[in-house]
Amino acid sequence: MNKKMLSHEIVDGFTAAIREQQIYLCYQVQINHSTGRMVGAEALMRWEHPDFGLQLPSDFIPILEEHDLIYSADIYVFESVCRFLRKCLNDGVPIVPISVNMSRYDVFNHDYVEEIENIRNRYGIPVKFLRIEITESSAIGGMKLMIDVIDRLKTRGYVVEMDDFGSGYSSLNILKNLNVDMIKLDIGFLDGGIRGRGGIILSSVVQMAKWLGTPLIAEGVETMEQADYMKSLGCNYIQGFLYARPMPEDEFLQTLRQTEHEPTVPAMRLIEAMDAGKFWDPDSMETLIFSNFVGAAALFTYQEGKTEILRVNEKYTRELAMNLSAQEVIGLDPRQELDEENWEIYESAIKKAISSHDEVSCETWRNLHSKCCGNDHICIRSFIRVIGCAGKQHLIYAMVQNITAEKKNYRDLYDSDRRFRFATEQINVYAWEYTFATKEMRPCFRCMRDLGLPALVRNYPEPLIEAKIIPEDFAGMYRDWLRRLADGEEHIEGVVPLTIGRIPFYFRYTTEFDETGKPLKAYGSATLISEEDG
């Protein structure tokens, strides 16, 4: 059985452990849960003592830190990783970036950055295959120094990761000050289940990281439920027992050969003109414009049929006309406001905006509810544009107009026109409009349908005379009518037989005058004369 070593045994045996390779590395893979491909790995120390057996990092690393031995251990790990990567490159084995841990003690009394650069250059390892992990606790008591070290690492091309995010007490403050490239989330948040407070906090952290443009790795994932939940939040990168336990070098080498690889991508790629940090700054010009100088606008995310509202301005809430607060609007699920038909219209517009990289508009009817106004059915015209993406998730900017009144007016007009059409069908009436200045005639739908007229007849009435719609023996009289109307006569009435069948219609003309009294238009109608009319 393994026996936990005492403090003095760890200190006294450390040099021999390095020399005799009792301290060795295991590698734990990092997987994209959406694709099953490997995106990286973390190098982890193990100590197999000949007398005391396996010692875990939690057993000996605090002792090494206390006695200023951790620097030698971390440099040993870094060089071991470089040696392994060099072997893979020489043998043609495809490799992924490997993360190594940096202690705060590595930088307090040592030039850690210079030392690892010398090692990396000696082995000829491209910097893109090495990542440096720091913990949030490493910055406590030495924030200025840690900021300087991170800047030096990033200047040399290293990706810097924050490990164990959320396990300490000052995560947000640390994240605000440290310009890290990746965040490793402590899955311990989910100990109470994905529907507990931890799940809510994780969801907020994921959204925040997307705005920072920072990829996330969920660490310590052991169940499919946890992995699927993180994927649903937009965090696809997983490290934990679900996919693999830490494995020795030879096993990891086989895994590299057999598993497909892919690179990590930024959490959110915004258009060049959009600065996410400034957008959320209440004093920034971006926020000023969003709040005051654009119309009703909202920001939301879309991913595989799911939407989430992130932000709305005051004009947006006023446009809904439901007396809803911004917080209440953000809590709404746009998918629940729309029936199946309107959701298809809206989602189709979103997908078109994604594929076209251009603004797309659509009109949808929505069912809204507020405590103040109850339920309402409103029509919204949306102008949709994609301003950022993160894998399958897209950040959408939408300006909206409430066009309910416009739609209702149109519907009333349509219904009125429809009733008029039904009425004219029954009384056999044709109607048209004649413009004196242009000699253009615009016929009604029955004229177009029954007589084959176009929507606009030029040089009226000659085309109808040529087509024998107006008989030749009535052509002179008809031309004279139009001349009299053009000269200022207000009304003309008479019978004109139409078509080769000489069907009698009673014609009526009424003249419209402009403000100077000059004839502007004439409105004509022709009513069928029935046998009863004589």
Sequence and secondary structure as in RCSB ss.txt:
>XXXX:A:sequence
MNKKMLSHEIVDGFTAAIREQQIYLCYQVQINHSTGRMVGAEALMRWEHPDFGLQLPSDFIPILEEHDLIYSADI
YVFESVCRFLRKCLNDGVPIVPISVNMSRYDVFNHDYVEEIENIRNRYGIPVKFLRIEITESSAIGGMKLMIDVI
DRLKTRGYVVEMDDFGSGYSSLNILKNLNVDMIKLDIGFLDGGIRGRGGIILSSVVQMAKWLGTPLIAEGVETME
QADYMKSLGCNYIQGFLYARPMPEDEFLQTLRQTEHEPTVPAMRLIEAMDAGKFWDPDSMETLIFSNFVGAAALF
TYQEGKTEILRVNEKYTRELAMNLSAQEVIGLDPRQELDEENWEIYESAIKKAISSHDEVSCETWRNLHSKCCGN
DHICIRSFIRVIGCAGKQHLIYAMVQNITAEKKNYRDLYDSDRRFRFATEQINVYAWEYTFATKEMRPCFRCMRD
LGLPALVRNYPEPLIEAKIIPEDFAGMYRDWLRRLADGEEHIEGVVPLTIGRIPFYFRYTTEFDETGKPLKAYGS
ATLISEEDG
>XXXX:A:secstr
      HHHHHHHHHHHHHTT EEEEEEEEEETTT  EEEEEEEEEEEETTTEEE HHHHHHHHHHTT HHHHHH
HHHHHHHHHHHHHHHHT     EEEE  THHHHSS HHHHHHHHHHHHT  GGGEEEEEEGGGGTT HHHHHHHH
HHHHHTT EEEEEEETSSS HHHHHHHS  SEEEEEGGGGGG TTSHHHHHHHHHHHHHHHHT  EEEES  SHH
HHHHHHHHT  EEESTTT   EEHHHHHHHHHHS B     S EE TT  HHHHH TTSHHHHIIIIISSSEEEE
EEETTEEEEEEE HHHHHHHTS   HHHHHT  HHHHS HHHHHHHHHHHHHHHHHSS EEEEEEEEEEETTTEE
EEEEEEEEEEEEEEETTEEEEEEEEEE HHHHHHHHHHHHHHHHHHHHHHHHTEEEEEEETTTTEEEE HHHHHH
H   SSBSSTTHHHHHTTSS GGGHHHHHHHHHHHHTT  EEEEEEEETTTTEEEEEEEEEEE TTS EEEEEEE
EEE  TTT 
